[in-house]
């Protein structure tokens, strides 16, 4: 719903959805390698006893929650889509 609402007009709705899907796909492709590398770095350099990766993940989760609560509670669509 937020992606649909972010489209400036109905003619750019496809491009907006495509950009959102591309961003999600890149995150899914890069995420596992990045998290594994971060875990390895944390263990090799003994960050917080090898558990430093969990501090980073906790920080990312907290930042994500902060961003999520900034979203409006209700989305009113101004787009008139054909049903």
N, C-alpha and C positions, 0 to 999 in steps of 0.2 A: 504494500500500500504506500509506503514512503517513497519507493522508487517511482511508482506511477505518479505520485503527487509531485515529484521533483522534476518531471518533464515540463519544459516551458510551454509546449503546445502538443496537440495530438499528433502532428506530423513528425515530431522528434521523439515520440514515445518509444519507437523501436530502437533508436540509437541509444536512448537512456537505459532501456532494459539490457541491450547488448553490452554496454559499458559496465553495468552492474554485474552481469554474468561473467564477463571477462575478469573483472576484479576478484570476484569470488573464486574463479577457477585458478587464477594465479596464486591466491592465498592458499588454496588447497594443494597446489603443486609445490610451493616453496615451504610451507609450514612444517611438514615432517622433517625435511632436511635441516631446516634452521633450528628446530627444537632439538634434534639429535646432536647437532654441532654444538649448541649451547650447553647441553648436558655434558658432552665430552669435555668442553672447555672448563666447565665448572669442576669436574672431577680431576682433570689434569692439573689445574692450578689451585686446587683445594679451596675454592671459594665457599665460605660458610660450611666447611667440612665436606665439600662435595655436593651440598644441597643448595648452592647459590642459584641454580636454575629455577628452583621452586620460588625463590624470592622474586625473580624476574617475572615468572608466570603470574604470581600473585599481584605484582605491580601492574602488569598488563590487564589482568582481570578487573582490578580496581579502576584503572583508567577507562576501560570499556564500559563499566557500570556508570561512571560519571558522565560519559558521552551519551549513554542510553537514556539517562534520566533527563537529559536536555531535550529529548524529542517531545513533540506535543502529544498530549494524551489522546486526542481525537483528531483524525484526519478527515477533512471534508474535501471530497474530490470535486474539482472545478472542471474536470475533463468530461466531455459528453461522449462516452464510448458507445459504439453500436452494440446492442445485445443480440 
